[in-house]
Amino acid sequence: LMPHPYVGGASLNSAIVEEVCSEVRKAVDIPLGVKMMFNPFDQCPLQIPRKAGLDWLTIAMVFPAAPGIKLDEIEPVMPSSVGITGSKVAKHASFVALLGQGGQYRDIHVSISGGTQTWRDVVEFIMYGASSIQVQTLFMQKGMGLIKEFKRNISDYMDSKGFGSIDEMKGAILPKLLTYDEVIATYGATKG
């Protein structure tokens, strides 16, 4: 929304992302990462942090706000009319963003921001390749007491499925997802 290309939606412009990441990486010798918005129509910028030698990438999902309505109270579900990141819609967009960063999660720390509603969402994000998950809206709505519940439920789930660490669970679903071409190639086998 701002007229200057380095403000606002700069993370949607591959040339700007690459320039900034590369120049800052050259200038400093400390752990370095970037937080970027995700554009489902051009996922190329998500590959730049690894290419520029950064240590982490945070993918942020932000949508124009259109919160649901509690009909009985005639109140918004979330009192925000600026931007929504903690919605169920953001969760599935975050999955797409994690798919868009490809195998990068093996090389750098990839964090996701947007769409966490339950501990199960945390597990799903990890299985899509996230190294960490950022949560704000949920804690604002339900309080920080959820952390203990999340830790207990995630630990119990990992034990029940034989995962010894987060790293073992990270990216676990990716080899099981078919590409569009693979789906088309197997279509004949699924007909009657």
N, C-alpha and C positions, 0 to 999 in steps of 0.2 A: 504493500500500500504506500510505501515511501518512494519518493522519486529517485533517490540515490541507489545504485545497484548493489551496494554493500550493506544495505539496511533492509530489514524485513525478510523477504523471501530469498535472500542470497543463497541459502542452502539448496535452492532448487536450480541454481545456475552452476553447471559443472565447471565452467572456466573459472568462476570466482572461488568456488570451493577448492579447486586444485591450487590456484594461486595462493590463497590464504594459508591452506594447510602446508604447502611446500615452503613458503617463505618463513612461517613461524617455526616449522621444524628446523630449518637452517639456522635460525636465530637463537634457539634455546637448546640446551642439552639436559632436559628434565622429562619425566613422563608427560606425554602430551596426547590429548584427544580432542574430539569435536562432537558437538551435539547438533544434529541436523534434522530438519523436517523431511518427511518422506513424500515423494511424488510417484504415485503408482505408474504414471505414464513415462517416466524417465528415471530408472533406477541406477543409472551410471554414477551419479554422485556418491552413492553408498560405497563404491569400490575405491574411491580416492583416498580415504584415510590410510588404508593399508599401503597403497601405492606411494603415498607421501611419507611412509615410515612412522605413522602415528601409533600410539599404544592402545588406544581405544576409540570406539565409536558409540555414541548414544543416538538412537533413532527415536525421534519424538513424533507422536501422532497427535495433531491438533486439527480439529474440525470447527467450522463455524457453528455456533451454538444453536441448537434447536431442542432443548430438553423436553423430555416427556412431561405429561401433566398428571398429577394426582387428581382424578376427577371428583372424588368425594369432597376434597378440601379446596378444590380450584386453586391449587398451588403447583409451581413447577417442581419436578422431581429433583432437579439441581438448580439452585438459585443463580445460575450463570447465563448471561446472554452475550458473552464475549467469545469464549471458545471452550469446547468440551474435549477433554483428553481421557477421562476416566470411564467412558461409556462402553457398553458391550460392542458397539459398532467399531470402536477403536481397537478392540482386541483382535478382531479378524483382519483389520487393516494392518495391525502390527505383525500378524502372521505373514501377510504378503510382504511386508518390509523385511522381515527376517529371511524369507525365501530369496528376496532380491539381493541380499548381501552375500549370497552364495556360501562358499566354503571359507569365507573370511573369518568366521568365528573360530576357526582353528588357529589363526595367526595373531589376532588381536582380540582384546576384550570388547564384546558387543553387548551393550545395554539397551533395553527397550523401555520406552516411557509411553504409557497410554493403554488403558483397557483392562487393568487388573481389577477384578471384582471378588475373587476367591483365591484360596491357596491352590486350587486346581489350575487356575489361569497361570499362576507362577510356574507350575510344573510344565504346562503346555508351552510356555515361552521358552523354558530351558530346552525342552525337546525340539523346538524349532531352531535352537542354536544360541539363545541368549545366555550370556555369562552372568548378567545381573538384571534385575527388574526394578524399575523405579515406581514408587507408589505415592500418590499424594491425595487424590480425590477420596479414595476409600478411607484413608486414615482421617481425613477431615470429616467424613460422614459418620464413621463408626468408632474412631479413637485408636490409639496406639496399642491397646490391649490385644489387637488382632495379631501382633507380631508373634506372641507366644503360641497362639492357636495355629498360625501358619507354620511355624517351625515344627510343632508337634505333628501336624497332619502331613507335611512334606516328608518328614523323617519316617513316619509310619508307612507312607506310600512307598518311599524308596526301599525300605526294608522288605515290604511285601512283594516288590518286583525284583529284588536282588541287586539293586543299584548300590554300590559301595561308596559312591561319591557323586557330587554334582557333575563333575567332568564326565563320568560314565553315562550319565543321563543326557548330557548336552548333545543336541543334534540327533537324538535317537530316532525321531520320526522321519527324518529327511531321506534315508535310503528307502523308505517304504512308500514314498510319494511318487506317483508316475508323472512324467512330463506329458504335455499335450500330445506330442508325437507318439509316445508309448501308449497312451490311451487309445489313440486312433489305430495303432498297429494291433492292439488286442481286441478291437471291436468285433471283428469277425468271430473270434472265439467265444464271445459273450452272447451272440445271437442264438436263440433257441437251441 
